[in-house]
């Protein structure tokens, strides 16, 4: 089981703002989540690794539980 306690939980992540002009670690976190363009959405597993990347770029993202 993962940190949230729900096996197989998913997160829908949408990039609201461009990563252009952000610090390198923030832009890398957004890219690591699979996001390339503003308003693009991806579904990823709810894992501690993905939560860390979301936390780094939370001011650019919208996160929903699926």
C-alpha positions in Angstrom: 0.0 0.0 0.0 1.1 3.6 -0.6 1.2 6.6 1.7 -2.5 7.4 1.3 -3.6 3.9 2.3 -5.6 3.3 -0.9 -4.1 0.6 -3.1 -4.0 1.7 -6.7 -5.1 5.3 -6.0 -4.6 7.8 -8.9 -4.1 11.5 -9.2 -5.2 13.7 -12.2 -2.7 16.5 -12.5 -3.2 19.5 -14.8 -0.6 22.1 -15.6 -2.3 25.5 -15.2 0.7 27.8 -15.9 3.8 27.5 -18.0 7.0 26.1 -16.4 9.0 28.7 -18.4 11.0 30.9 -16.1 10.8 28.6 -13.1 13.7 27.2 -11.2 15.4 24.1 -12.8 14.2 21.7 -10.1 10.5 22.9 -10.5 10.6 22.6 -14.3 12.2 19.1 -13.9 9.5 18.0 -11.5 6.8 19.1 -14.0 8.5 17.3 -16.8 8.9 14.2 -14.6 5.2 14.1 -14.1 4.8 13.9 -17.8 3.5 17.4 -18.4 4.7 19.5 -21.4 2.1 22.1 -22.2 -0.2 24.4 -20.2 -3.6 22.9 -19.7 -2.4 19.4 -20.4 -3.6 16.7 -17.9 -2.1 13.4 -16.9 -3.1 10.6 -14.6 -0.4 9.3 -12.3 -0.3 6.9 -9.4 -0.6 8.4 -5.9 2.9 7.5 -4.7 5.3 9.4 -2.4 7.6 10.1 -5.3 4.8 11.7 -7.4 3.5 13.6 -4.3 7.0 15.1 -3.9 7.1 16.3 -7.5 3.6 17.8 -7.1 4.7 19.6 -3.8 7.7 21.2 -5.6 5.4 22.7 -8.3 2.1 23.0 -6.5 1.8 26.7 -7.5 1.6 25.6 -11.2 -0.6 22.6 -10.9 -4.2 21.5 -10.2 -4.5 18.1 -8.5 -7.6 15.9 -8.3 -8.1 12.5 -6.9 -9.4 10.0 -9.4 
